[in-house]
Amino acid sequence: MNSVLINPGTEPPAQRDLPDLRALTDQLLAAGTPDLYRVLLGTVDRVALAAVLRHVGGNQVRASEVLGISRTTLRGKLRAAGLSADGRRKNAGELNGAHRPEIDQ
């Protein structure tokens, strides 16, 4: 299994794209967001899946290997996150009416 080495005091690259989870959690709590855990996981999934797919050039087999999940699971997570097969955000028309603004943070 590959590991990522991070220099002490540096921020992993993915964190630059990820909203501050603590601030996002506080914001969602203040808004009374139901299913908070689902919303937070959806946000993390969307960022991580997109980053991994960019890293592997859209190769889903390789992405599933990097993530340690099956290709079927990856495809389900992409669909749930509203991402295309290459990790790009689908527009609202492509989401089959499943657009969920609560995870568009």
CNS distance restraints for C-alpha pairs under 8 A (distance, minus, plus):
assign (resid   6 and name CA) (resid  10 and name CA) 6.81 0.50 0.50
assign (resid   6 and name CA) (resid  11 and name CA) 7.78 0.50 0.50
assign (resid   6 and name CA) (resid  12 and name CA) 6.79 0.50 0.50
assign (resid  11 and name CA) (resid  15 and name CA) 6.63 0.50 0.50
assign (resid  11 and name CA) (resid  16 and name CA) 7.59 0.50 0.50
assign (resid  12 and name CA) (resid  16 and name CA) 7.44 0.50 0.50
assign (resid  13 and name CA) (resid  17 and name CA) 7.53 0.50 0.50
assign (resid  14 and name CA) (resid  18 and name CA) 6.39 0.50 0.50
assign (resid  14 and name CA) (resid  47 and name CA) 7.69 0.50 0.50
assign (resid  14 and name CA) (resid  48 and name CA) 7.32 0.50 0.50
assign (resid  14 and name CA) (resid  51 and name CA) 7.18 0.50 0.50
assign (resid  15 and name CA) (resid  19 and name CA) 7.55 0.50 0.50
assign (resid  17 and name CA) (resid  47 and name CA) 7.14 0.50 0.50
assign (resid  18 and name CA) (resid  44 and name CA) 7.31 0.50 0.50
assign (resid  18 and name CA) (resid  47 and name CA) 6.40 0.50 0.50
assign (resid  19 and name CA) (resid  23 and name CA) 7.82 0.50 0.50
assign (resid  19 and name CA) (resid  24 and name CA) 6.76 0.50 0.50
assign (resid  19 and name CA) (resid 105 and name CA) 7.64 0.50 0.50
assign (resid  20 and name CA) (resid  24 and name CA) 6.00 0.50 0.50
assign (resid  21 and name CA) (resid  25 and name CA) 5.83 0.50 0.50
assign (resid  21 and name CA) (resid  40 and name CA) 7.84 0.50 0.50
assign (resid  22 and name CA) (resid  26 and name CA) 6.20 0.50 0.50
assign (resid  23 and name CA) (resid  27 and name CA) 6.07 0.50 0.50
assign (resid  24 and name CA) (resid  28 and name CA) 6.11 0.50 0.50
assign (resid  25 and name CA) (resid  29 and name CA) 6.05 0.50 0.50
assign (resid  25 and name CA) (resid  36 and name CA) 7.83 0.50 0.50
assign (resid  25 and name CA) (resid  40 and name CA) 7.44 0.50 0.50
assign (resid  26 and name CA) (resid  30 and name CA) 6.08 0.50 0.50
assign (resid  27 and name CA) (resid  31 and name CA) 6.23 0.50 0.50
assign (resid  28 and name CA) (resid  32 and name CA) 6.23 0.50 0.50
assign (resid  28 and name CA) (resid  33 and name CA) 5.30 0.50 0.50
assign (resid  28 and name CA) (resid  36 and name CA) 7.09 0.50 0.50
assign (resid  29 and name CA) (resid  33 and name CA) 6.03 0.50 0.50
assign (resid  29 and name CA) (resid  36 and name CA) 7.63 0.50 0.50
assign (resid  35 and name CA) (resid  39 and name CA) 6.39 0.50 0.50
assign (resid  36 and name CA) (resid  40 and name CA) 6.18 0.50 0.50
assign (resid  37 and name CA) (resid  41 and name CA) 6.06 0.50 0.50
assign (resid  38 and name CA) (resid  42 and name CA) 5.97 0.50 0.50
assign (resid  39 and name CA) (resid  43 and name CA) 6.32 0.50 0.50
assign (resid  39 and name CA) (resid 102 and name CA) 6.99 0.50 0.50
assign (resid  39 and name CA) (resid 103 and name CA) 5.74 0.50 0.50
assign (resid  40 and name CA) (resid  44 and name CA) 6.34 0.50 0.50
assign (resid  40 and name CA) (resid 103 and name CA) 7.63 0.50 0.50
assign (resid  41 and name CA) (resid  45 and name CA) 5.93 0.50 0.50
assign (resid  42 and name CA) (resid  46 and name CA) 6.03 0.50 0.50
assign (resid  42 and name CA) (resid  80 and name CA) 7.81 0.50 0.50
assign (resid  42 and name CA) (resid  81 and name CA) 6.18 0.50 0.50
assign (resid  42 and name CA) (resid 103 and name CA) 6.60 0.50 0.50
assign (resid  43 and name CA) (resid  47 and name CA) 6.37 0.50 0.50
assign (resid  43 and name CA) (resid  81 and name CA) 7.84 0.50 0.50
assign (resid  43 and name CA) (resid 103 and name CA) 5.92 0.50 0.50
assign (resid  43 and name CA) (resid 104 and name CA) 7.70 0.50 0.50
assign (resid  43 and name CA) (resid 105 and name CA) 7.48 0.50 0.50
assign (resid  44 and name CA) (resid  48 and name CA) 6.02 0.50 0.50
assign (resid  45 and name CA) (resid  49 and name CA) 5.72 0.50 0.50
assign (resid  45 and name CA) (resid  77 and name CA) 7.35 0.50 0.50
assign (resid  45 and name CA) (resid  81 and name CA) 6.92 0.50 0.50
assign (resid  46 and name CA) (resid  50 and name CA) 6.08 0.50 0.50
assign (resid  46 and name CA) (resid  78 and name CA) 7.56 0.50 0.50
assign (resid  46 and name CA) (resid  81 and name CA) 5.40 0.50 0.50
assign (resid  46 and name CA) (resid  82 and name CA) 7.90 0.50 0.50
assign (resid  46 and name CA) (resid  83 and name CA) 7.31 0.50 0.50
assign (resid  47 and name CA) (resid  51 and name CA) 6.19 0.50 0.50
assign (resid  48 and name CA) (resid  52 and name CA) 6.13 0.50 0.50
assign (resid  49 and name CA) (resid  53 and name CA) 6.07 0.50 0.50
assign (resid  49 and name CA) (resid  78 and name CA) 7.29 0.50 0.50
assign (resid  49 and name CA) (resid  87 and name CA) 6.48 0.50 0.50
assign (resid  50 and name CA) (resid  54 and name CA) 6.16 0.50 0.50
assign (resid  50 and name CA) (resid  83 and name CA) 7.59 0.50 0.50
assign (resid  50 and name CA) (resid  86 and name CA) 7.55 0.50 0.50
assign (resid  50 and name CA) (resid  87 and name CA) 4.23 0.50 0.50
assign (resid  50 and name CA) (resid  88 and name CA) 6.54 0.50 0.50
assign (resid  51 and name CA) (resid  55 and name CA) 6.15 0.50 0.50
assign (resid  51 and name CA) (resid  87 and name CA) 7.46 0.50 0.50
assign (resid  52 and name CA) (resid  56 and name CA) 6.30 0.50 0.50
assign (resid  52 and name CA) (resid  63 and name CA) 6.03 0.50 0.50
assign (resid  52 and name CA) (resid  66 and name CA) 7.58 0.50 0.50
assign (resid  52 and name CA) (resid  67 and name CA) 7.78 0.50 0.50
assign (resid  53 and name CA) (resid  57 and name CA) 5.95 0.50 0.50
assign (resid  53 and name CA) (resid  58 and name CA) 4.70 0.50 0.50
assign (resid  53 and name CA) (resid  59 and name CA) 6.66 0.50 0.50
assign (resid  53 and name CA) (resid  60 and name CA) 7.07 0.50 0.50
assign (resid  53 and name CA) (resid  63 and name CA) 5.85 0.50 0.50
assign (resid  53 and name CA) (resid  86 and name CA) 5.96 0.50 0.50
assign (resid  53 and name CA) (resid  87 and name CA) 5.52 0.50 0.50
assign (resid  54 and name CA) (resid  58 and name CA) 5.91 0.50 0.50
assign (resid  54 and name CA) (resid  86 and name CA) 7.15 0.50 0.50
assign (resid  54 and name CA) (resid  87 and name CA) 6.76 0.50 0.50
assign (resid  56 and name CA) (resid  62 and name CA) 6.50 0.50 0.50
assign (resid  56 and name CA) (resid  63 and name CA) 6.29 0.50 0.50
assign (resid  57 and name CA) (resid  86 and name CA) 7.52 0.50 0.50
assign (resid  58 and name CA) (resid  63 and name CA) 7.60 0.50 0.50
assign (resid  58 and name CA) (resid  85 and name CA) 6.90 0.50 0.50
assign (resid  58 and name CA) (resid  86 and name CA) 4.41 0.50 0.50
assign (resid  58 and name CA) (resid  87 and name CA) 6.96 0.50 0.50
assign (resid  59 and name CA) (resid  63 and name CA) 6.09 0.50 0.50
assign (resid  59 and name CA) (resid  86 and name CA) 7.55 0.50 0.50
assign (resid  60 and name CA) (resid  64 and name CA) 5.97 0.50 0.50
assign (resid  60 and name CA) (resid  71 and name CA) 6.63 0.50 0.50
assign (resid  60 and name CA) (resid  74 and name CA) 7.66 0.50 0.50
assign (resid  60 and name CA) (resid  85 and name CA) 7.45 0.50 0.50
assign (resid  60 and name CA) (resid  86 and name CA) 7.93 0.50 0.50
assign (resid  61 and name CA) (resid  65 and name CA) 6.40 0.50 0.50
assign (resid  61 and name CA) (resid  71 and name CA) 6.15 0.50 0.50
assign (resid  62 and name CA) (resid  66 and name CA) 6.22 0.50 0.50
assign (resid  63 and name CA) (resid  67 and name CA) 6.09 0.50 0.50
assign (resid  64 and name CA) (resid  68 and name CA) 5.82 0.50 0.50
assign (resid  64 and name CA) (resid  69 and name CA) 5.14 0.50 0.50
assign (resid  64 and name CA) (resid  70 and name CA) 5.62 0.50 0.50
assign (resid  64 and name CA) (resid  71 and name CA) 5.36 0.50 0.50
assign (resid  64 and name CA) (resid  74 and name CA) 6.19 0.50 0.50
assign (resid  65 and name CA) (resid  69 and name CA) 6.53 0.50 0.50
assign (resid  65 and name CA) (resid  70 and name CA) 7.51 0.50 0.50
assign (resid  69 and name CA) (resid  73 and name CA) 6.25 0.50 0.50
assign (resid  69 and name CA) (resid  74 and name CA) 6.59 0.50 0.50
assign (resid  70 and name CA) (resid  74 and name CA) 6.20 0.50 0.50
assign (resid  71 and name CA) (resid  75 and name CA) 6.12 0.50 0.50
assign (resid  72 and name CA) (resid  76 and name CA) 6.29 0.50 0.50
assign (resid  73 and name CA) (resid  77 and name CA) 6.14 0.50 0.50
assign (resid  74 and name CA) (resid  78 and name CA) 6.10 0.50 0.50
assign (resid  75 and name CA) (resid  79 and name CA) 6.19 0.50 0.50
assign (resid  75 and name CA) (resid  85 and name CA) 7.55 0.50 0.50
assign (resid  76 and name CA) (resid  80 and name CA) 6.14 0.50 0.50
assign (resid  77 and name CA) (resid  81 and name CA) 5.97 0.50 0.50
assign (resid  78 and name CA) (resid  82 and name CA) 6.07 0.50 0.50
assign (resid  78 and name CA) (resid  83 and name CA) 4.98 0.50 0.50
assign (resid  78 and name CA) (resid  84 and name CA) 6.65 0.50 0.50
assign (resid  78 and name CA) (resid  85 and name CA) 7.03 0.50 0.50
assign (resid  78 and name CA) (resid  87 and name CA) 7.47 0.50 0.50
assign (resid  79 and name CA) (resid  83 and name CA) 6.05 0.50 0.50
assign (resid  79 and name CA) (resid  84 and name CA) 7.40 0.50 0.50
assign (resid  82 and name CA) (resid  89 and name CA) 6.12 0.50 0.50
assign (resid  82 and name CA) (resid  90 and name CA) 5.64 0.50 0.50
assign (resid  82 and name CA) (resid  95 and name CA) 6.33 0.50 0.50
assign (resid  82 and name CA) (resid  99 and name CA) 7.64 0.50 0.50
assign (resid  83 and name CA) (resid  87 and name CA) 5.33 0.50 0.50
assign (resid  83 and name CA) (resid  88 and name CA) 5.37 0.50 0.50
assign (resid  83 and name CA) (resid  89 and name CA) 4.56 0.50 0.50
assign (resid  83 and name CA) (resid  90 and name CA) 5.33 0.50 0.50
assign (resid  84 and name CA) (resid  88 and name CA) 5.30 0.50 0.50
assign (resid  84 and name CA) (resid  89 and name CA) 6.20 0.50 0.50
assign (resid  84 and name CA) (resid  90 and name CA) 5.81 0.50 0.50
assign (resid  90 and name CA) (resid  94 and name CA) 5.84 0.50 0.50
assign (resid  90 and name CA) (resid  95 and name CA) 6.71 0.50 0.50
assign (resid  91 and name CA) (resid  95 and name CA) 6.87 0.50 0.50
assign (resid  92 and name CA) (resid  96 and name CA) 7.77 0.50 0.50
assign (resid  92 and name CA) (resid  97 and name CA) 7.38 0.50 0.50
assign (resid  92 and name CA) (resid  99 and name CA) 5.83 0.50 0.50
assign (resid  93 and name CA) (resid  97 and name CA) 7.15 0.50 0.50
assign (resid  95 and name CA) (resid  99 and name CA) 5.74 0.50 0.50
assign (resid 100 and name CA) (resid 104 and name CA) 7.16 0.50 0.50
assign (resid 101 and name CA) (resid 105 and name CA) 7.95 0.50 0.50
